[in-house]
Amino acid sequence: MTTRSPWALEYARRPDEYVLGTAPSAFARMLRSLLVPGARVLELGCGEGRDSVFFASSGCDVTAVDVSAAGLRKAERLARRAGVEVRWVQSDAARYLPKDQFDFVYSCGAIHYVPRRLRAGLLARVKAATSPIGVHAHLVFTDRTIYVEQNERIDYFTAGELGRVYADWRVWWNGHGTITCDRDGRPHLHSVEELIARQPEA
Ligand SMILES: C[S@@+](CC[C@H](N)C(=O)[O-])C[C@H]1O[C@@H](n2cnc3c(N)ncnc32)[C@H](O)[C@@H]1O
């Protein structure tokens, strides 16, 4: 396993709670209008499922990958409650080999846990598994404001790193910012980068 994420332990420690909530993230809500019903969505690092269930509830055909069995159990419960189907895959995203084609590949706060030396391979694989009209959207932690939570070890994205991966695509949006967080009981900030890119021929 290549992840350095503390989240699997956190999900297992709190099996009856949704540590990250059940409402979709602001990033997922922002992207909703890009998705048509039936769009084939792949989420990397879906956690307890809040965004995958949101995409499925919007009519998308969703495959969601996470390393954490405890997270996926909660995600399944959330999908059942919402009355939607999602293909849940317990796998290390760094080793995941997509068998299908996707129209939309999405990650929110997850792929920075994949060590830098493996990230290029992961993103190259999912780019290759994207339909000609496909879009990718990622929100990652960057090294501008570092707050280490729960002893996590992260290869923070550096300036321009994500943009370089998508240099051969059309980048629609590439923004930097900070998000507030208090998951460890102390209010703090994380610097983030968001990127939305589409296939060049789309
Ligand atoms: C901060 S949580 C975000 C979860 C979800 N995207 C959300 O916003 O609710 C990060 C997630 O990435 C997952 N993760 C970390 N490394 C991973 C890897 N190598 N493969 C698959 N999932 C991974 C963790 O298990 C965790 O669920």
The ligand as an SDF file (V2000), in Angstrom:
LIG
                    3D

 27 29  0  0  0  0  0  0  0  0999 V2000
   -9.3830   13.8570    3.0730 C   0  0  0  0  0  0  0  0  0  0  0  0
  -10.0710   12.3470    2.5510 S   0  0  0  0  0  0  0  0  0  0  0  0
  -11.1730   12.9690    1.2740 C   0  0  0  0  0  0  0  0  0  0  0  0
  -12.2910   12.0210    0.9810 C   0  0  0  0  0  0  0  0  0  0  0  0
  -13.3120   12.5130   -0.0420 C   0  0  0  0  0  0  0  0  0  0  0  0
  -12.6840   12.8500   -1.2930 N   0  0  0  0  0  0  0  0  0  0  0  0
  -14.0860   13.6950    0.4840 C   0  0  0  0  0  0  0  0  0  0  0  0
  -13.7820   14.8320    0.0780 O   0  0  0  0  0  0  0  0  0  0  0  0
  -14.9770   13.4710    1.3170 O   0  0  0  0  0  0  0  0  0  0  0  0
   -8.7810   11.5800    1.5660 C   0  0  0  0  0  0  0  0  0  0  0  0
   -9.1680   10.2140    1.0670 C   0  0  0  0  0  0  0  0  0  0  0  0
   -8.1760    9.7120    0.1790 O   0  0  0  0  0  0  0  0  0  0  0  0
   -8.0520    8.3330    0.4060 C   0  0  0  0  0  0  0  0  0  0  0  0
   -6.7400    7.8890   -0.0900 N   0  0  0  0  0  0  0  0  0  0  0  0
   -5.5370    8.3140    0.3130 C   0  0  0  0  0  0  0  0  0  0  0  0
   -4.5660    7.6940   -0.3770 N   0  0  0  0  0  0  0  0  0  0  0  0
   -5.1910    6.8590   -1.2490 C   0  0  0  0  0  0  0  0  0  0  0  0
   -4.7310    5.9490   -2.2300 C   0  0  0  0  0  0  0  0  0  0  0  0
   -3.4250    5.7470   -2.4610 N   0  0  0  0  0  0  0  0  0  0  0  0
   -5.6470    5.2530   -2.9320 N   0  0  0  0  0  0  0  0  0  0  0  0
   -6.9810    5.4320   -2.7220 C   0  0  0  0  0  0  0  0  0  0  0  0
   -7.4590    6.2810   -1.7900 N   0  0  0  0  0  0  0  0  0  0  0  0
   -6.5850    6.9890   -1.0630 C   0  0  0  0  0  0  0  0  0  0  0  0
   -8.1930    8.1960    1.9070 C   0  0  0  0  0  0  0  0  0  0  0  0
   -8.4940    6.8770    2.3190 O   0  0  0  0  0  0  0  0  0  0  0  0
   -9.3000    9.1890    2.1800 C   0  0  0  0  0  0  0  0  0  0  0  0
  -10.5590    8.5890    2.1080 O   0  0  0  0  0  0  0  0  0  0  0  0
  1  2  1  0
  2  3  1  0
  2 10  1  0
  3  4  1  0
  4  5  1  0
  5  6  1  0
  5  7  1  0
  7  8  2  0
  7  9  1  0
 10 11  1  0
 11 12  1  0
 11 26  1  0
 12 13  1  0
 13 14  1  0
 13 24  1  0
 14 15  1  0
 14 23  1  0
 15 16  2  0
 16 17  1  0
 17 18  1  0
 17 23  2  0
 18 19  1  0
 18 20  2  0
 20 21  1  0
 21 22  2  0
 22 23  1  0
 24 25  1  0
 24 26  1  0
 26 27  1  0
M  CHG  2   2   1   9  -1
M  END
$$$$
